Amino acid sequence: MSPFARLDSCLSPAPDAARVAFLRAQPFAHRGLHGKGLVENSLAAFDAAIAAGYGMECDVRASQDGVAFVFHDADLDRLTAEKGKLADRAASLLDAVILSGAREPLPRLDTLLHRINGRAPLLIEVKAPTRNVVRICRATRRALEGYRGPVAIMSFNPLVASWFRREAPHIVRGLVVTEEGKQGLRGRAERTLALWKAKPDFLAYDVRDLPSRFPARARQRGLPVLTWTVRNAAAEQVAFAHADESIFEIPGDG
């Protein structure tokens, strides 16, 4: 075992296998099974994923008053007729914002959880681009209170997993990783430090970076490795060879 692998084992121990078994059980539809008339992160896209037998992945951001909404972008512009940042609006105002082409409002996370009702696994990517992660983490945990279905949170920001490890250790937590722009010794050091800080139960790894020693070591230690975003047959083969499951979009999705 290499020195890095030994340190990983000590500073970021592997989870109990039963805790993370659901992550290896099926592919996950990225932002729901969207495309072909279904808008990403819409309730209709999540309904389609459930009907097809998939797990699903969603993104969450916090409103100005600390409510978790299912939405990918920081700005409302691309997917609604509104302008400006989601985080600048109160939840009551966001409830009236309609997704373009979906004829439904931006879903709150608790609304999505009620809709799923444990019928399929859900990955929640927590969007937290700064060190101030408390508001979005609290909003996500509040929405998850009492939920009994298979669910996990994940984020590029290791402080998110670290917060959930302290404040809600029963919730499965993951670290999202890309090596884009972070090659070489400095990139490897940053990934290792993020792993030790987050102490995740699993990794969600950029498929463009596979194969890679970093996720390979994690798999050897018992951490599931999911890979994103799988959009074609070539990426699917990479995922099959080097990851435990895929986070995918159907061909033609935006």
Sequence and secondary structure as in RCSB ss.txt:
>XXXX:A:sequence
MSPFARLDSCLSPAPDAARVAFLRAQPFAHRGLHGKGLVENSLAAFDAAIAAGYGMECDVRASQDGVAFVFHDAD
LDRLTAEKGKLADRAASLLDAVILSGAREPLPRLDTLLHRINGRAPLLIEVKAPTRNVVRICRATRRALEGYRGP
VAIMSFNPLVASWFRREAPHIVRGLVVTEEGKQGLRGRAERTLALWKAKPDFLAYDVRDLPSRFPARARQRGLPV
LTWTVRNAAAEQVAFAHADESIFEIPGDG
>XXXX:A:secstr
  HHHHHHHHHS    GGGGGGGGSS EEETSS BTTB TT HHHHHHHHHHT EEEEEEEE TTS EEE S SB
STTTBS  SBGGGS HHHHTT BBTTTSSB  BHHHHHHHHTTSS EEEEE   SS  HHHHHHHHHHHTT  S 
EEEEESSHHHHHHHHHH TTSEEEEEE  TT  HHHHHHHHHHHHHHH  SEEEEEGGG S HHHHHHHHHT  E
EEEEE SHHHHHHHHHH SEEEE  TT  
